[in-house]
Amino acid sequence: MTESQGAYTQQQHSYSAPANPEWPPPPPYQPATDPAPHKRERNRGPVALLAAVAIVAAAVGGGTAYAFQELTGKDTVAAAGPSTHVVPSSKKGDVAAIAAAVSPSVVEIQATLSNGSSTGSGVIITSGGEIVTNNHVISGAQSIKVRTSDGKSYTAQVVGTDSSKDLALIKLQGASGLKPASLGNSSSVQVGDSVVAIGSPEGLTGTVTSGIVSALNRDVTVSTDENQGQNQGGDGNWPFQFGGRHFNGDTGSSTTTYKAIQTDASLNPGNSGGALIDAGGNVIGINSAMYSSSQQSSSSSDAGSIGLGFAIPVNTVKSDLAKLRAGNNS
């Protein structure tokens, strides 16, 4: 009932009825006293709230809990929904459009080791400078420098690592206004899907290659020894094991195995930690391993891609993010 209706009812109760036999008027003209309108008005708020929650849940698809957790934090991770397109729908699958849209979200990482340095890549996930990369890119690093696509350099600190998934989270010092990548849904990826890889192979920042998803759920085994990269001369040519064979050297005795997306997009030393991107411009994986045609070489200049690359699914990254943010190092 509105305010004016309430006032009108009160006036009717205090009015002195005249002697006219036609007064009070017949029931159809009496002020409404049915409390039902109040009830309907009270219900409108909760219904609208439930509808809004339903819309949010639909927007984030299978990552509802993850997206809710991130939206309540200080930094917001851009989580893609089922129909999210970073590039316009008319440009879906266009490598040039994908590269233009996502390259600002991929960085080059220089890690200073005790006996040299190594180069890798990373993916910006928040505007404040949180970056996901491979654990093996920053493992054993004494200092970390990051260069963004616009040429700016930052010092970075390790927030958390997870050697069992070969993942790490680092944070840039004094960074703001960065462009975070949109994290897609790797469970919807299919063999044959078009993909784009962006990273810094051989220190060539912002290198773009393209290909397809060659296979899913590949068991890739990598070393968890933080000295492994230094033993390889810091060339970023990380050894891994696949299908019972060793590639790019011996992984050592301390290893971990994860499920990976296989791609024929060209990956080279330095691509580790970079982005594997779907046709809509969403990150679906973190590039982590590639087969070198020169297994015994200690020089990255002698190593080249032959179309056998592997990426950690982005859903693995999302499920591990809370642990990494908590500062866990394992």
N, C-alpha and C positions, 0 to 999 in steps of 0.2 A: 504494500500500500504506500502511496507517495505521501509526502509531507502535506500537500494541499488537501488530499483526501482525509488525512487524519484531522486536520483543522476543521474541515467541513463536517465531519462526524461529531466532533465535540460541539460545534455550534448547534447542530440538530438536537443534541441532548439537552442543551440549556435554553432552547427556544420555547416560549410560552404559546401553546396551541390556541388559535382563535376558536370562536364558537361555530365557525363554518363546518357543517356536517361533512363537507368533502375533505376536511383536514383531519388527520394526516393523509397525505397522498397514498394511492394504492402501492402495494409492495414493489412493483417494478421500478418505482422512482425513489425508493429508499436507498440511502448510501450503502455501499457494499461493506459488509462486516465479515465476510468469509475470510478466514486467515490463510486460505490456500495461496493467494498471491505472495504472501510473506514466505511461504514454504518454497515456492518455485524460485523466488529471488535468492534465498539462502543457498539453494542447490546449485545455482549457476556458477559460483566460484569454484567449488571442487570439481565440477564437470569440466570446466575450462582448463583447470590445472592438469587433470588427467589427460586431456586431449593434448596439451602442450608436451607432457612427458612422452606420450605416444609418438608425437612428431619427432622429438629428439631421438628416441630409440630407433625410429625408422631411418633417421638420417645417418646414424653411425653404424647401422647394420649389426654385424656380428661382434663389433668391438664396443658394445654399449658400456660395459663395466669399465673397460680401459679408458674410454673417452670421458666418462663421468669423473674418474679419478684425476685425469689430467686437467679437466676444466676447473676443478676445485683448487688446483695448485697455483703458484705464482706464475709459472711459465706454462703456456698452452701448447700442446703438441697438436699439429694439424693432422687429424685422423680422417682419412677419406671414407666416404660412404659407398654403397654399391654403385651409385651412378655419378660419383664425383669425377669431374674432368678438369685437371689443371689447365689443359689446353682446350680451346673451343671444340665443340663436338664436330664441327666441320673440318678441324685439323687433327682429329684423332688418328694416331699412327704416323703423323708427319714428323719425321726426325728433326727437321729444322725447328719446328714449333716446340717440340718437347725439349730440345737443347736450350732454346731461348728461355723457356719457362723454368727449367730445373737447374741449369748451370749455376745460378746465383746461390743455390742451396748446397753446393758441393765444394769442399775446400781441399787444399793440399796441406799435408801434415809432414813436418820435418822433426824427427826425433833424434836428439843427440845421445849417443850411446857412449860407453866407456872406451870403445876403440874405434869410433867413427860416427856415422850418422846413417839414417835410413829414411826413405820417403814413402809415404802412403797417402791415403785419401780419407775423407770423412764426410758425413751428411749432417747438415744443420737441422735440428729438430725443434728449436725454439728461437724466438727473436732475440733472446738474451744471451745466446751463444752456447747452448748445449749442443754437443756434437757426438754422434755415434760413429764408432770406427771399429776396426778389429783389435782385439787384445794384442795380437802379435805385431801390430803397427807401433804400439807405444810400450810394449813390454821391455823392461829394463832401461827405459829412457831416463836420462838425468835432467833433461829439459825438453820442452815441446814448443815449437813455433808453428803457427797456423797462418796460411795466406788464403784470403777469400778471393772470389772471382774478380772483384774490382781492384785487386792488387794490395789491399790493406793487410798488414801483418799484426798478429796478436800473439801474446804469450798464453799458453793454456796449461791448466792443471788437471790431473787425473781425478775424477770424481769417484768412479768405481770400475772394477773389472770383473769379468767372469770368463776365466780361461776355459771352463767346460763348454762354453758356447762360442769361444773366440770373439767375445764382444767387450767393448770398453766404452765408457762415457767420459768425455772430457768437457771442460768449461773454459771458454775464452774469458780473459780478464779485461774488463772495461768495454765490453761489446754491447751494443743495443741496436735495435732496428734492423736486424738481419732477417733474411727471408727464409723461413723454415720450409722444409720439403713436406709434401703431403704424403703421409704413410698409408699405403694401400692395404689390400687384403690378400695375402699370399695364398690363402686357401682356395681362392677362386681362379688361380693361375692354371692354365692348361698347356699341355705340350703343343708346340706350334705357335703359341702367342708371340707377337712381335715385342721385342724389348730393346731398350737403349741403355748403354752403360756410359757413365760419366766418371772420370777420375783423373789422376795425375801420373800416368805411366812414365817412368824415367824422368819424373819431375816436370813433365809437360802438362801444366795446369789446364784443367777444363777440356781434356781430350774426350771426344764423343765417338762412340762406335755403336753399331746396331747389329741385331741378329734376331734369333728366335729362342724360345725355351726349348731345349733339346730333350730334357727329361726332368722328372721330379723325384724327390725323396732319395737322392743319392747319398749313400753313407760315405762321408768324407772324414778322414782322420788327420788331425794336425797335432803338432807338439804343444805342450803346455809349459815347457821349459823356457823361462824368460831369457836365458842365455842363447837359445837356439838361433835367434835372429843375428846376434853378434857373431856366432860361430860361422854364419853364412856370409860374413863380411859386410853386413848391413846393406845388402843390395836389394832387399825387399823380395827376393825370390824364395818365398817361404816354402819349405818342404811339406808335402802332405802325402797321405796314403789313400788310394782308392782302388777297389776291386782286388785287394791283396797285393798291390804293387806300390812301390815307393816312387814318388816323383819329386824332382828338384832336390834330391838329397835324402838323407836319413832323418826320419822324424824323431829319433831317439826313443828312450824307454818310457818317458812320461807323455802320454797322448790323450786326446779326447776325440770322440766321434759325434758328428751332428748330421742331421738330414739337410741336404742342400738342393737348391735349384741349379740344374745344369744348363748352360747357355753356350751358343757358338759365337756370341758377341765377343769381339777381340778384347782380351784382358792381358795385360802385361805387368811386370813388376812395377809397383807404385799404384796400381788400380785397387789394391786391397783397401777395404774400408769405404770405397766409393759406392755409388748408387746404381742399382739395376732397376729400371723404370718401365712401367707398362705403357700401352698405347695412349692412355689417358693422361699420362704425366705423373702418375703416382708411384712412389718407391715401393717395390715389391721384394727387394732383397738388398743385402749388403755384400758386395763382391769380396770374396775371401781367398780364393785359391785358383791358380791356373796351371795348366800343364806346359812346361817349357820343353821345347824341342831339343834343348841342350842340357840334359840332366846333370852331367858331371861338371858343367862349367861353373866357375866361381864368379864370373862376370855377368852382370845383368844385361850388358850390351850384346852378349852372345845368346841370350834367351829370347824367345819369341813365341807369340801365341799361335797355336794351331787349331783354335776353335774349341778347346776344352776348358771351359771356365765354370766356376761354382760360386754360388751366392747363398748366404744365410737368409732364410725366409724372413720377411719383415714381421710376421706374426710372432716369430721367436724373439725378435727385438722388443716388440711391444710387451710381451709377457715377462721379459727380463728387466724392463726399464725401472720398475719400482726398486728392485734389488740394487741396480746400478746407482740409482739416485740416492739410495740410503748409504752409499759409500762403502759397500761391501767389496772386498778385494779377494778374489779366489782364483 
